[in-house]
Amino acid sequence: MNKKILLSGVKPTGRPHIGNYFGAMKQFVELQDSYNSYIFIADLHALTSVQNKDELRENILGVLLDYLAIGLDPEKVTLYKQSDVPQVTELTWILNCLTTVPYLSRAHAYKDAIANGKEPSVGLFDYPILMAADIIIQDADVVPVGQDQKQHIEIARDMAQKFNSTFGDTFKLPDSLILENLATIPGTDGRKMSKSYGNTIELFATDEEISRSVMSIVTDSSGEKPENVYAIHALLKDKESLDKLYEEKKGQYKELKEVLIEDLKKFITPMREKRVELAKDKKSVLEVLKAGSDKARARAEKKMEEVREKVGLKLS
Ligand code: TYM
């Protein structure tokens, strides 16, 4: 039986955190055997916030290393860079012409930018359409993401539907894959873990960084247990052993943080060491990316030939 298609991406905007990992990236690894997977580096999306050549280049290579270090196997997964598939931006334009400004004005990221008094770029406004193109151009069935991307997958579905009803059946309607208990991983202050809140624990943190982040977890002495510590700890331990531990060490917040530090170290160290090893052979890593990009581009081109024909851009 043909495997279903899974597709997702991460923006190269800085170091990934454990929210990215448990909310989305871990699923990429766990599902790589059961799906035909396309996992990419969303470098064009990153341009909405990173506008520095050296920084962007370093971040792109960084995400590639992250993917390999968490265990994505290039034999099973097509790993590619978004900008190596220019058909995506071509499709974005076509979808733009099927989208209204009021429709896109309801997107969360744009509304938040406006609410915060920012003047969003056209790129930020159009972000969901570029993402829709990423997804539907590869005929994705499922898109594993965190809760914050849910609306974007709904927009991708809407765009596929809109295109199909205007030009005839062409695109599959994708579904998001969001794990209920991991939909929004909390940060050190209990809010959603996010680079912009400065409440992250880095996925490839050094031992020292792990200690510092955990010690900065905000605790409230009025509760039964330190909720913010427990919530992060729950990512690493099953509920039964965790409840036992928190019962044994009731009220000992510092000790509980120390156990969390040790558990995080056990989880992070092997991945961090693997990443260091991978980084030593940049040439091989870049070859993996090139092979993946070639494959993703060829597939996208095939789809775009059909799109150009249906839209009326192709003359013969
Ligand atoms: P990015 O790079 O911001 O985030 C990568 C993934 O991490 C998830 N995530 C979280 N999940 C749970 N709890 C959190 N605190 C948390 N923080 C981040 C995000 O939901 C995401 O799945 N727009 C995408 C990149 C993208 C994409 C795509 C994804 C571009 N095109 C097509 C899927 C399909 C993004 O901003 O990722």
Residues whose N, C-alpha, C, O or C-beta is under 5 A from the ligand:
A	BS01	TYM	L7 S8 G9 V10 K11 G19 N20 G23 A24 A42 H45 M131 D134 V143 P144 V145 G146 Q147 D148 Q149 L182 A183 T184 I185 K192 M193
